[in-house]
Amino acid sequence: MFQELRRQDRGLKRPETEEILANGLFGVLSMNGGDDYAYGVPFSYVYRQNRIYLHCALQGKKLGHIRRDNRISFCVVQGAEPFFKLPDTFSMKYKSAMVFGKIYEVENDQEKLQGLIALVEKYYRDDPEHLERGKVKAANSLDKTVVLRIDIDHLTGKVRREKGK
């Protein structure tokens, strides 16, 4: 069902790929746009135990797409930077994780709160005061926020390094 990486020499093992997911700042959620076009949206996210949590408003285009077809892909890229070894070299170094799975709206308030708090902890862990305010805001936002959960069916990682590094 899922195609193997063409460039096996650039493939990453699962732990390295999970590290990209755990440390990425944002990812792009892609879904069936329903009008013969794919639809992609950048998201802040958190990766926990083979699941990805996102949050969004109670209404919006993406929710309509997800409710119609919950099969998605989610891509995170880190360290993308062009490199110039030789005058005729046009290449890019990067690390990426590609997720294929199904996305669901989280209905259970406990799981919603855990997802929101995990997002706050990921992005504000170095600021204890902001972290505590974020936890309070998360608890007070359950009825104003949709929490989405991606259950991962397939995960691949890829890296392109400068030669010699």
N, C-alpha and C positions, 0 to 999 in steps of 0.2 A: 504494500500500500504506500509506504514512504520510500522515496528514492534515496539510494545511498549517495554520499558525497562523491562528486566526480574527482576531486583532488584529495584523495585519502591522506596524502602527505601533510595536508593542512588541517586535518580533522583533530579535534580535541576529545579527550576522554571525558566521561560524565562529570567527575569531580571538578575538572578545570572549567567545564561549561557551566556547572552550577555556581562556581565562583563568579563568573561573569554576571549571571542572573542576580546573585546576592549583592553584588557591588555596583551594578549599573545605576545610573541616575534616572534614566527614563527609557521607555521602550515604545515601540509602535505596534498598536493593535490593528490587525488587518482582518477584514470580514467581507462577506458577500454583500455588496452594495445594492443588489437587487435591480439595478438598471444596466446590466451588462458591464459594470465597472466594479473593481474592487474599491473598498473604502478603508482608509487607514487613518488612525488618530494617535498622536503621541500621548503618553500617560506617565505620570509618576506611578510607581508600583512597589510591591514588596514580594519577595519570593520566600515561601515557607513550606517545607515538607512536601515537595513536589506539586505545589500549588502557587499560583500568583494571584495576589489581591490588588484590585484597582477600586477607585471610587469615582462617582460622577453625580450629576444632578438627577432629579427625579424624572426629567423629560429630556428628549433629544433624539436626534437622528440615529445615533449608534444603538440606542436601546431598541428602536424599531427594527433595525437590521439584526440585532442579536436575538430578539424574540422570534423572528422569522426563521433564522438559521444560526444555530449557536456554534458552528464549526469556525474556528479562527486560527490565525497564526499571530505570533508575537515575537518581535525581533529586538534585541538589545545589542548595541555596538559600543565598544570601548576603544580608546586610544587610536582612533582613525587619524592618520597623518601621512601626507605624501612623502616619499623619500626619493632621493636622486643619487643613486650610486654612480651612474654613468650618464653622459649627456643625452643619450637616447632612451633612458629609462623613465617610464611613466607608470608608476605603481604606487600602491598605498599599503601601509602597514595597518593592521587592525586586529581586534578580537571580536567575535560575535557569537551570540547564542540565538538559535532559532527554535521556537516552540510551536508545536501543532497540538491543538487540543479543543476542548469544548468549554464554553463560557456560560456561567450561570449567575443569575441574580441571587444573592444570599438573602434568605428570608428569615433565618433564625437570628434574633437580636444578639445573642451571645457571640455567635460567629461574626456578625457584622461588627460588633464592638472590638473583638479581637483583631479583625482585619484593619480597622481604622487605627487602633492603637499601634499595631505593627508598622503601619505607614508612618505614624508620628515618630515612633522610636527609630526607624531607619533614617529619616531625614533630619531629626533634631536631637539625636542622642548626645551630641556634644554641648547641648545647652539645657541643663537640668530645669531651669525655670520655664523655658518655652516647652519643654517636654511635658511638664506637669500641666501647663495650660492646655496643651494639645490633647492630653488624655481627657480632661474635663470637657473640652469642646467636642471630642469624639462621642462621649457619653450623651451629650446634649443634642447630637446631630442625627441620631438613628432614624428619626422620622423625616428628615430633610435630605437624606443622602442615600444613594443606591451604592451598595458594595457589590462588586463583581468578583467572581472567583473563576480562575482558569484551572481546570483539571488537565494536566499534561498527559497527552497520549504518546508524543514523540518529541525528542529533544536532540538537537545536534549543535556542535560547537565547531568553530573554524577560526584559524589564526593565520595571519600573513605577517612574517617577521622580515626585517632587513636581513639579507644574507650575512652570515658571520656574527649574528647576535642571538 
